[in-house]
Amino acid sequence: VCYPACGLPVGALLGLEPLLSNRNAPGRWRFNWPKAILLCLPTLVFMLLPYFTWRSPWLVFIWANLLATYSMDLIFVLGILFGYFLTTSFYKQPKTAD
């Protein structure tokens, strides 16, 4: 049941290096919303897709071909990607000189 969450810490650890390298940089922490919407959201949806179909039987017919080839390894990789994309969505915006 929690298999998609197993890849999240791995992806977060992979994305931790850029986050820590900017830790002491001057500026304010920001969140890259376009990256989160364009990369994190689809990854999250596809990662949790098998669990959505258990709740909504009509999704089984829509995603039948995708689910026929869906494997748990792909869900694990999507968890890694989601953790990486989410972690690297945080960045420091440099202060501008006024």
SVG drawing of the C-alpha trace seen along z (x, -y; Angstrom):
<svg xmlns="http://www.w3.org/2000/svg" viewBox="-17 -51 44 57">
<polyline fill="none" stroke="black" stroke-width="0.4" points="0.0,0.0 2.8,-2.5 5.1,-1.3 5.0,-4.6 6.3,-6.4 9.4,-4.2 10.9,-6.1 10.2,-9.5 13.1,-9.5 15.5,-8.3 14.5,-11.1 14.6,-13.7 18.2,-12.6 19.2,-12.9 17.8,-16.4 19.3,-17.4 22.7,-18.4 21.5,-21.4 19.3,-22.4 22.2,-22.3 24.6,-24.1 22.3,-27.1 21.8,-27.0 24.2,-29.8 23.6,-31.8 22.0,-35.2 18.4,-35.6 15.0,-34.3 13.8,-30.8 11.2,-30.5 9.2,-27.6 9.2,-27.1 5.4,-26.7 5.7,-26.1 8.1,-23.2 5.9,-21.8 2.8,-22.0 4.5,-20.7 6.7,-18.0 5.5,-17.1 1.8,-17.0 1.8,-14.6 4.4,-12.4 2.2,-12.3 -0.9,-11.4 0.8,-8.6 2.4,-7.3 -0.9,-7.1 -3.0,-6.0 -3.4,-2.4 -4.8,-3.5 -7.3,-5.8 -8.7,-3.0 -9.5,-1.0 -11.7,-3.9 -13.3,-4.7 -14.1,-1.7 -14.8,-3.9 -11.1,-4.8 -10.3,-1.2 -11.8,-1.4 -10.1,-4.7 -6.6,-3.5 -6.9,0.2 -4.0,0.2 -1.8,-1.7 -2.6,0.4 -2.0,3.6 1.6,2.7 1.9,0.9 4.6,2.4 5.5,1.7 9.0,0.8 7.6,-2.0 5.7,-3.3 9.0,-3.2 10.8,-5.2 8.0,-7.7 8.3,-8.1 12.0,-8.8 11.3,-11.4 8.6,-13.0 10.9,-13.3 13.6,-14.8 11.4,-17.3 9.8,-18.4 13.1,-18.9 14.7,-20.8 11.6,-23.0 13.0,-25.0 15.6,-27.6 17.1,-30.8 16.3,-34.0 19.3,-36.3 18.8,-39.7 18.7,-42.5 20.6,-45.7 18.3,-48.7"/>
</svg>
